[in-house]
Amino acid sequence: MNFKALTLGLAVASVATFTVAKPVDYTIDPTHTATVFNWNHFGFSTPSANFSDIQGTISVDNAKPANSSVNVTIPLASLNTNVKALDDHLKTPDFFDAAKYPNITFKSTKVQSLGNSKYKITGNLTVKDVTKPVVLDAVLNKQGEHPMTKAQSIGFNATTSFDRSAFGVGAYVPNVGDKITVNITTEASVAAAKEETKAAK
């Protein structure tokens, strides 16, 4: 094979490789991920609560951000207001009805890059079997090798807001505020490759 033919072959192979490139899947680290939400309480205060043990995947295509996606599951069992009586009440049918609907989910439908590490992530939020579109305003904090785990990692902050009554969680509105503001922070990493099985001697 002459040099010209070899060069052409390599060029074709490079284009083919680029074409079939897929988004990289990052698994959410629940120990460094939190969702904190707050609401207005009779106009006197702005209490907050958080969810933990959040599971999911962030798929990232750096070359084509529109190919990226987010898929998250939030267990209602992890709800924490720091007031046990309130935790218990929020899990009743008055609010989340956690026994019947144990999880909140979010699945993105569109990812837009706004430049300067900012993204608009549109998706379907499901609470109590009610699904409505919401928009996350997200900021990419960092992407690269994690200094401790050495895994390729990524981190985002995001915010959103919506009316809780739209999801069937409207008890005490309007005295207790309808608008919920949500702040999210997350780290996610590429799962470590499994060790190759050693060849039999």
C-alpha positions in Angstrom: 0.0 0.0 0.0 1.4 3.4 -1.0 1.6 6.4 1.4 -1.3 8.2 -0.3 -3.6 5.2 0.0 -2.6 4.7 3.7 -3.2 8.4 4.5 -6.7 8.2 2.8 -7.5 5.1 4.8 -6.6 6.7 8.1 -8.6 9.7 7.3 -11.7 7.6 6.5 -11.2 5.7 9.7 -10.9 8.9 11.7 -14.2 10.2 10.3 -15.9 6.9 11.0 -14.7 6.9 14.6 -15.9 10.5 15.1 -19.3 9.7 13.6 -20.0 6.8 15.9 -18.8 8.5 19.0 -21.3 8.3 21.8 -22.0 10.5 24.9 -20.1 9.5 28.0 -22.2 8.1 30.8 -21.4 9.5 34.3 -23.0 7.7 37.3 -24.3 10.1 39.9 -22.4 9.9 43.3 -25.2 10.1 45.9 -22.7 11.0 48.6 -21.9 14.3 46.8 -25.3 15.0 45.4 -28.1 17.0 47.1 -31.4 18.5 46.2 -32.6 21.2 48.5 -36.0 22.8 48.1 -37.7 25.7 50.0 -41.1 27.3 50.3 -42.9 30.3 51.9 -44.5 29.5 55.2 -47.4 31.9 55.9 -45.2 34.8 54.9 -43.1 34.4 58.1 -40.3 32.2 57.0 -38.7 30.2 54.2 -38.2 26.6 55.4 -36.1 24.1 53.4 -35.8 20.4 53.1 -33.5 18.1 51.2 -33.4 14.8 49.4 -30.4 12.4 49.5 -29.4 9.0 48.2 -30.1 10.3 44.7 -29.5 7.8 41.8 -29.1 8.4 38.1 -27.0 9.0 35.1 -25.7 12.1 33.3 -24.8 11.4 29.7 -22.5 14.0 28.3 -21.5 14.7 24.6 -19.0 17.6 24.7 -18.9 17.9 20.9 -22.7 18.0 20.6 -24.3 19.0 23.9 -27.8 18.5 22.4 -27.0 14.8 22.5 -26.5 14.9 26.3 -29.2 13.7 28.8 -30.1 13.4 32.4 -32.0 10.6 34.1 -32.5 10.9 37.9 -34.5 9.0 40.6 -35.1 10.7 44.0 -36.3 8.4 46.8 -38.9 10.0 49.1 -37.6 7.9 51.9 -34.6 10.3 52.0 -36.7 13.4 52.6 -35.3 15.4 55.5 -36.6 18.7 57.0 -34.7 18.2 60.3 -38.2 18.0 62.0 -39.3 14.4 62.2 -43.0 15.3 62.6 -42.8 17.4 59.4 -40.9 14.6 57.5 -43.7 12.2 58.5 -46.5 14.6 57.5 -44.9 15.4 54.1 -44.8 11.7 53.3 -48.6 11.3 53.9 -51.3 11.5 51.2 -51.7 15.2 52.2 -48.4 15.8 50.3 -46.2 13.2 48.6 -48.0 10.0 49.6 -44.6 8.2 49.7 -46.1 4.8 50.5 -47.9 4.8 47.1 -45.4 6.9 45.1 -42.0 6.2 46.6 -39.9 8.0 44.0 -39.6 11.3 42.2 -38.1 11.1 38.7 -36.6 13.6 36.2 -35.8 12.6 32.6 -34.5 15.3 30.3 -36.0 15.9 26.9 -33.7 18.6 25.7 -30.2 20.0 26.6 -29.1 23.4 25.3 -25.7 24.9 25.7 -25.8 28.7 26.4 -22.0 29.2 26.5 -19.7 30.0 29.4 -20.4 26.6 31.0 -24.2 27.3 31.3 -26.9 25.0 30.1 -30.7 24.9 29.9 -32.0 21.4 30.6 -35.7 20.8 29.8 -37.3 17.6 31.1 -40.2 15.7 32.6 -40.6 15.8 36.3 -42.8 13.1 37.8 -44.3 13.4 41.3 -47.2 11.3 42.6 -47.6 9.9 39.1 -48.1 13.4 37.7 -45.7 14.3 34.9 -45.0 18.0 34.0 -42.2 19.7 32.1 -39.7 21.8 34.1 -36.5 23.6 33.1 -33.2 23.4 35.0 -30.7 26.3 34.7 -27.4 24.4 35.1 -23.8 25.4 35.4 -20.9 23.0 34.7 -18.5 23.3 37.7 -15.7 21.0 36.5 -15.0 18.1 34.2 -11.9 15.9 34.4 -10.0 13.3 36.5 -11.1 13.2 40.1 -8.0 13.7 42.3 -9.0 11.0 44.8 -10.7 8.3 42.7 -8.8 9.0 39.5 -12.1 8.4 37.7 -13.3 10.8 34.9 -15.8 13.0 36.7 -18.1 15.9 36.2 -20.0 18.3 38.5 -23.0 20.6 38.1 -25.1 23.0 40.0 -28.7 23.7 38.9 -31.8 25.5 39.9 -35.5 25.4 39.0 -38.9 26.4 40.4 -42.4 25.3 39.9 -45.9 25.2 41.5 -46.3 22.2 43.8 -50.0 22.2 43.3 -49.5 21.2 39.6 -48.1 17.8 40.9 -51.0 17.1 43.4 -49.0 18.4 46.4 -51.1 21.5 47.0 -52.1 21.2 50.7 -52.5 24.5 52.5 -52.0 26.7 49.4 -52.0 29.7 49.3 -51.2 30.2 53.0 -48.2 27.9 52.6 -46.6 29.0 49.4 -47.3 27.1 46.1 -44.0 28.0 44.5 -41.1 25.6 45.2 -37.6 26.7 44.5 -35.1 23.8 44.1 -31.2 24.0 44.3 -29.2 21.0 43.1 -25.6 20.1 43.3 -24.1 16.9 41.9 -21.0 15.0 41.2 -20.9 12.0 38.8 -18.2 9.7 37.6 -17.5 7.2 34.8 -17.8 3.7 36.3 -14.5 1.9 36.7 -13.9 -0.7 34.0 -14.0 -4.2 35.2 -10.7 -6.0 35.5 -10.0 -8.4 32.6 -10.2 -12.0 33.5 -6.7 -13.5 33.6 -5.9 -16.1 31.0 -5.7 -19.6 32.3 -2.3 -20.9 32.6 
